[in-house]
Amino acid sequence: MTELSHHPSILWPAQSDGTLLIGGTPLPLVAARLGTASFYAYDAERLRTRILECRYAFGPEIHIHYAVKANPFAPLVAAIASWVDGFDVASENEMALALDVGMPPERIAFASPGKRPTAIRRAVAAGVTVTIESPDQLTTVLAAAEQLGVTPAVALRINPDFTMTRAGMKMGGGAQPFGVDREAAPALIARIRASGAHWTGLHLFAGSQLLDTERLIAAHQNSYETLARLCDEAGAAPKWFNLGGGLGIPYFAGESPLDRAAVGAALHRLAQIHRQRFPTTQLILELGRYLVGEAGVFVTQILERKTSRGETFLVCDAGLNAHLAATGNFGQVLKKNYPVAIGNRMNSPATEKVTIVGPLCTPLDRLASNVLLPRAEAGDWVVVFQSGAYGTTASPQRFLSHPPVSETLVWPVTASKEPHHGTR
């Protein structure tokens, strides 16, 4: 195994000649199969292992749902469908994908602060749970159901009266476009129940990308108590509580992984309490980045090496247009380097500081700045780790009319299932 010295939490295997292995396949072979100089590769076995680790740590009473928004690459979603308990989708196209890969509609929840009437109608017709985020959304759902002659499945997303501190993104507490304010929720729950709709769930997603284990545990507990008290007030409980997720992964030097065992132990204690209070209501964790983020790499070939006033630049085939987050332009306040390596020189000593840029004519197009790496030349491969989530679909791939990058899901050579790859 090769350990990246500037980010010790990441371990990826390499051949004796220093070539990175992705799902057991040498990087150049993956590139040759795709016929491209820039691509995302997802290691299917790493992904499966992460889901199994979560199941072991969290226990059988915690149902795991995949947040498709994190990575909607169809072969990856199809694989995950058999490993998780359900999907959370955030658009009509994600809903269509979830149905296409065979996830039963009753195990799909559609949550978004803005939903087109046509998308709501399609969800109601398919039997997908529509997560209500405003009174008007409920009105639209009920009207669609009446027109179709069906009983809709609805959940309610709650904007809590607490915030998830130190989260990478806060999505609850204060004034938010997400969900219904906690104080307004009882009236809407009463309206749902009176309408005859199937009240399937309560959803609370306070924030994402949290690496502080104790704060994450506290957020889960606060989320649970908020939902439980609403049910106490209503005198009824739905089929499930979705506690959100919030589990982060380390991207930058100095960050450490969550203590998954501690999170699991806290969830087990919570599940024991829950079993006594609401024995027929499931507990769901909605995980996206935490499942797929560390299973993916972004790879781009070096086009040329150049020096400007003493600083060395590695100019690559793709950059900001293909991996916006790695350039620090996807919500980061301070630009920090993702963990990077030269994928065909994994065993070589790091001897020089370089800045890695893409081909775009903007100073924002920097994948890494002043990073210590082995000497690299044109034709070598830059690898950006922690790239399994919010990659292609969170990047401006049409910027400057560059072509979209490829994606591939790599299965171990011994796996019975054939490797999948494709492009967007």
C-alpha positions in Angstrom: 0.0 0.0 0.0 1.2 3.5 -0.7 0.6 6.2 1.9 0.5 9.8 0.8 2.7 11.7 3.2 0.7 14.9 3.0 -2.5 13.1 3.7 -1.9 10.0 5.8 -5.6 8.9 5.9 -5.5 7.8 2.3 -4.0 4.4 1.3 -4.1 3.2 -2.3 -2.2 0.3 -3.8 0.5 0.6 -6.4 2.5 -1.8 -8.5 6.2 -2.2 -7.8 7.0 0.2 -10.6 4.9 2.9 -8.9 1.8 2.7 -11.0 -1.4 3.4 -9.2 -3.9 0.5 -9.1 -7.7 1.3 -9.3 -9.8 -1.7 -8.4 -6.8 -3.8 -9.1 -6.3 -2.4 -12.6 -3.2 -0.3 -13.5 -4.1 3.4 -14.1 -2.7 3.5 -17.7 -4.9 0.5 -18.6 -8.0 2.2 -17.2 -7.1 5.3 -19.3 -6.6 3.2 -22.4 -9.9 1.5 -22.0 -11.6 4.8 -21.9 -9.5 6.4 -24.6 -9.3 9.7 -22.8 -6.7 11.9 -21.1 -9.0 12.9 -18.2 -11.5 10.8 -16.2 -13.0 9.8 -12.9 -12.6 6.3 -11.7 -14.5 4.7 -8.9 -13.3 1.6 -7.1 -16.3 -0.7 -6.7 -14.8 -2.8 -4.0 -13.8 0.3 -1.9 -17.4 1.5 -2.2 -18.9 -1.8 -1.2 -16.5 -2.1 1.7 -17.4 1.4 3.0 -21.1 0.5 3.0 -20.4 -2.8 4.8 -18.3 -0.9 7.4 -21.3 1.4 8.0 -23.7 -1.4 8.3 -21.4 -3.1 10.9 -20.8 0.1 12.8 -24.4 1.4 12.8 -26.2 -1.9 13.3 -29.3 -3.4 11.7 -31.7 -0.9 13.2 -30.2 2.0 11.1 -31.4 1.9 7.5 -28.9 3.4 5.1 -30.1 5.5 2.2 -27.8 6.8 -0.6 -28.1 10.5 -1.5 -27.9 10.2 -5.3 -26.8 13.9 -5.6 -23.4 12.9 -4.3 -22.7 10.9 -7.5 -25.4 10.0 -10.0 -23.1 8.0 -12.4 -25.6 5.3 -13.5 -23.4 2.2 -13.2 -22.4 3.3 -9.7 -26.0 4.0 -8.7 -27.0 0.6 -10.0 -24.3 -1.1 -7.9 -25.2 0.8 -4.8 -28.9 -0.1 -5.2 -28.3 -3.6 -4.1 -26.2 -2.6 -1.1 -28.4 0.1 0.6 -31.9 0.3 1.8 -33.2 3.2 -0.3 -32.4 6.3 -2.2 -32.9 10.0 -1.6 -33.2 12.0 -4.8 -33.1 15.8 -5.4 -34.4 16.2 -8.9 -36.7 14.6 -11.5 -33.8 13.1 -13.4 -32.3 11.6 -10.2 -35.8 10.1 -9.5 -35.9 8.6 -13.0 -32.4 7.1 -12.5 -33.4 5.6 -9.1 -36.4 3.9 -10.7 -34.4 2.8 -13.8 -31.9 0.9 -11.7 -34.6 -1.0 -9.9 -35.0 0.7 -6.6 -38.7 0.2 -5.5 -40.6 3.5 -5.4 -41.6 3.1 -1.8 -37.9 3.2 -0.9 -37.2 6.5 -2.8 -37.8 10.0 -1.2 -37.7 13.1 -3.4 -36.5 16.1 -1.4 -35.8 19.5 -2.9 -36.8 23.1 -1.9 -38.1 23.6 -5.5 -39.9 20.9 -7.4 -41.6 21.5 -10.8 -45.3 20.5 -10.9 -44.5 18.0 -13.6 -41.8 16.4 -11.4 -44.3 16.2 -8.5 -46.9 14.7 -10.7 -44.4 12.1 -11.9 -43.4 11.2 -8.4 -47.0 10.8 -7.2 -47.8 8.6 -10.2 -44.7 6.4 -9.6 -45.4 6.0 -5.9 -42.3 7.8 -4.8 -42.5 9.7 -1.5 -42.5 13.4 -2.0 -40.8 15.2 0.8 -42.8 18.4 1.5 -40.8 21.6 2.1 -43.6 24.2 2.0 -47.4 24.3 2.3 -47.6 25.1 -1.4 -45.8 21.9 -2.2 -48.3 19.9 -0.3 -51.1 21.6 -2.2 -49.5 20.7 -5.5 -49.0 17.1 -4.4 -52.6 16.7 -3.3 -53.9 18.2 -6.5 -51.8 15.9 -8.6 -53.0 12.9 -6.6 -56.6 13.9 -7.1 -56.1 14.2 -10.8 -54.4 10.8 -11.0 -56.8 9.1 -8.7 -54.1 7.8 -6.3 -53.2 8.3 -2.7 -49.8 10.1 -2.5 -46.9 9.2 -0.2 -45.6 12.3 1.5 -42.9 13.1 4.1 -42.2 16.4 5.8 -38.8 18.1 6.0 -38.2 20.0 9.1 -36.0 23.2 9.4 -34.9 22.8 13.1 -34.5 25.4 15.7 -30.8 24.4 16.2 -27.7 24.6 14.0 -25.1 22.0 13.3 -21.9 23.8 14.3 -18.7 23.2 12.4 -20.5 21.6 9.5 -19.0 22.1 6.1 -22.5 23.3 5.0 -25.3 24.3 7.4 -28.7 23.4 6.0 -30.9 23.8 9.0 -31.6 26.4 11.7 -32.4 30.0 11.3 -34.1 31.2 8.1 -33.7 28.5 5.4 -35.1 27.6 2.0 -35.0 24.0 3.1 -37.9 22.4 4.9 -40.7 23.8 7.1 -39.8 25.7 10.2 -40.2 23.5 13.3 -42.8 25.8 14.8 -45.0 25.6 11.7 -44.7 21.8 11.3 -47.5 20.7 13.6 -50.2 22.5 11.5 -48.8 20.9 8.3 -48.6 17.5 9.9 -52.3 17.8 10.8 -53.1 18.9 7.3 -51.3 15.9 5.8 -53.1 13.5 8.1 -56.5 15.1 7.4 -55.9 14.9 3.7 -55.8 11.1 3.6 -52.3 11.1 2.1 -49.9 8.4 3.3 -47.7 10.2 5.9 -44.5 8.2 5.4 -41.8 10.2 7.0 -40.1 13.1 8.8 -36.9 14.3 7.4 -34.3 16.6 9.1 -30.9 17.4 7.4 -29.1 19.9 9.5 -25.8 20.0 7.7 -23.0 18.1 5.9 -19.3 17.4 5.9 -18.8 17.3 9.7 -15.6 15.8 11.0 -16.1 16.5 14.7 -17.4 13.2 16.1 -18.9 14.5 19.2 -20.7 17.4 17.4 -22.1 14.9 14.9 -23.4 12.7 17.6 -25.0 15.7 19.3 -26.6 16.7 16.0 -28.1 13.2 15.5 -29.5 13.3 19.0 -31.0 16.8 18.5 -32.4 15.8 15.2 -34.1 12.7 16.7 -35.5 14.7 19.6 -37.0 17.3 17.3 -38.7 14.6 15.2 -39.8 12.6 18.2 -41.4 15.6 19.9 -43.3 16.5 16.8 -44.8 13.0 16.8 -45.6 13.3 20.5 -47.5 16.5 19.8 -49.3 14.9 16.8 -50.2 11.8 18.7 -48.9 9.7 15.8 -45.7 8.7 14.0 -44.9 8.0 10.4 -43.1 5.0 8.8 -39.7 6.5 9.2 -37.4 9.2 10.6 -34.6 10.4 8.3 -32.0 11.9 10.6 -29.9 13.2 7.6 -26.3 12.3 7.6 -23.6 14.9 8.1 -20.7 12.4 8.1 -17.7 14.0 6.5 -14.5 12.8 4.9 -11.0 14.3 5.4 -9.9 16.3 2.3 -7.0 18.4 3.6 -3.8 18.1 5.6 -4.5 18.2 9.3 -8.0 16.7 9.0 -8.8 13.3 10.6 -11.5 10.8 9.8 -14.6 10.5 11.9 -14.6 7.9 14.7 -17.2 5.6 13.0 -17.3 3.2 15.9 -18.2 6.1 18.3 -20.9 7.3 15.9 -22.2 3.8 15.6 -22.3 3.3 19.4 -24.3 6.5 19.8 -26.7 5.5 17.1 -27.2 2.1 18.8 -28.1 3.9 22.0 -30.4 6.1 20.2 -32.0 3.1 18.4 -32.7 1.5 21.8 -34.5 4.5 23.0 -36.4 4.8 19.7 -37.5 1.2 19.9 -39.4 2.0 23.1 -40.9 5.2 21.9 -41.8 4.4 18.3 -41.4 0.6 17.7 -42.9 0.7 14.2 -40.9 3.7 12.9 -37.6 3.1 11.0 -34.5 5.2 11.6 -32.7 6.3 8.4 -29.3 7.8 7.8 -29.0 9.6 4.5 -25.4 9.3 3.3 -23.8 10.5 0.1 -20.2 11.8 0.2 -19.4 9.5 3.1 -20.2 6.4 1.0 -18.6 7.4 -2.3 -16.2 10.2 -1.7 -13.1 8.1 -0.8 -13.8 5.5 -3.4 -13.1 7.8 -6.4 -10.1 9.5 -8.0 -9.9 12.1 -10.7 -7.1 11.5 -13.2 -5.8 14.0 -15.8 -2.8 13.8 -18.0 0.0 16.4 -17.9 0.2 18.2 -21.3 3.3 20.2 -20.5 5.7 21.3 -17.8 6.7 25.0 -17.7 8.6 27.4 -15.5 7.6 31.0 -14.8 9.9 33.1 -12.7 11.2 30.2 -10.7 7.8 28.5 -10.2 7.1 25.2 -11.9 3.6 24.5 -13.4 2.2 21.2 -14.6 -0.4 22.1 -17.2 -3.0 19.3 -17.4 -5.7 18.2 -19.8 -8.5 19.2 -17.5 -8.9 21.2 -14.3 -11.7 23.5 -13.0 -14.0 22.5 -15.8 -13.9 18.8 -14.6 -13.3 19.1 -10.9 -14.5 22.4 -9.5 -14.3 21.4 -5.9 -10.6 20.5 -6.1 -9.8 24.1 -7.3 -11.4 25.5 -4.2 -14.4 27.1 -6.0 -17.2 24.9 -4.7 -18.0 26.7 -1.4 -14.6 26.7 0.2 -13.7 29.8 2.1 -9.9 29.1 2.0 -8.2 27.4 -0.9 -6.5 24.2 0.3 -5.0 21.4 -1.7 -6.8 18.1 -2.1 -4.5 15.1 -1.8 -2.7 14.6 -5.1 -0.1 12.3 -6.5 1.6 11.4 -9.8 -0.2 8.2 -10.6 2.6 6.5 -12.5 5.3 7.6 -9.9 3.6 6.6 -6.6 6.9 5.1 -5.3 9.2 7.9 -6.3 10.5 10.4 -3.7 8.9 13.9 -3.6 11.6 16.2 -4.8 10.0 19.4 -6.0 7.2 21.8 -5.3 4.9 22.4 -8.3 1.6 24.1 -9.1 -0.9 22.0 -11.0 -3.2 23.8 -13.4 -5.8 22.9 -16.0 -6.1 24.2 -19.6 -8.4 27.1 -19.0 -7.6 30.8 -19.4 -8.5 31.8 -15.9 -6.3 32.0 -12.7 -9.0 30.1 -10.9 -8.0 26.9 -12.7 -5.6 25.5 -10.1 -5.9 21.9 -8.9 -3.1 22.3 -6.4 -0.6 25.0 -5.4 3.0 24.6 -4.2 2.6 20.9 -3.6 5.6 18.6 -3.0 5.6 15.8 -5.6 8.0 13.6 -7.5 9.3 15.2 -10.7 6.7 14.8 -13.4 6.8 15.3 -17.2 4.4 15.7 -20.0 2.5 12.4 -20.4 2.5 11.6 -16.7 -0.8 11.3 -14.8 -2.0 13.6 -12.0 -4.3 11.9 -9.6 -6.7 13.8 -7.2 -7.9 11.6 -4.4 -11.2 12.0 -2.4 -13.0 12.6 -5.7 -15.9 10.2 -5.6 -18.5 12.8 -4.7 -19.5 16.1 -6.3 -17.2 15.7 -9.2 -18.6 15.8 -12.8 -22.1 17.0 -11.9 -20.8 19.8 -9.7 -18.3 21.1 -12.3 -18.8 23.5 -15.3 -17.9 20.9 -17.9 -19.0 23.0 -20.8 -16.9 26.0 -19.7 -14.8 27.2 -22.7 -16.5 24.4 -24.8 -14.2 21.7 -23.5 -15.5 18.1 -23.8 -17.0 16.4 -20.8 -14.7 13.9 -19.0 -15.3 10.2 -18.8 -16.3 8.2 -15.8 -15.8 4.5 -15.0 -16.7 2.1 -12.3 -13.8 -0.4 -11.9 -14.6 -3.8 -10.5 -11.9 -6.2 -9.1 -10.6 -8.6 -11.7 -11.9 -11.5 -9.7 -15.4 -10.0 -9.5 -18.1 -11.8 -11.4 -19.6 -8.6 -12.6 -18.0 -6.9 -15.7 -16.5 -3.4 -15.3 -18.7 -0.6 -16.3 -17.6 2.7 -17.9 -19.2 5.5 -19.7 -19.2 9.2 -20.5 -21.3 12.2 -19.8 
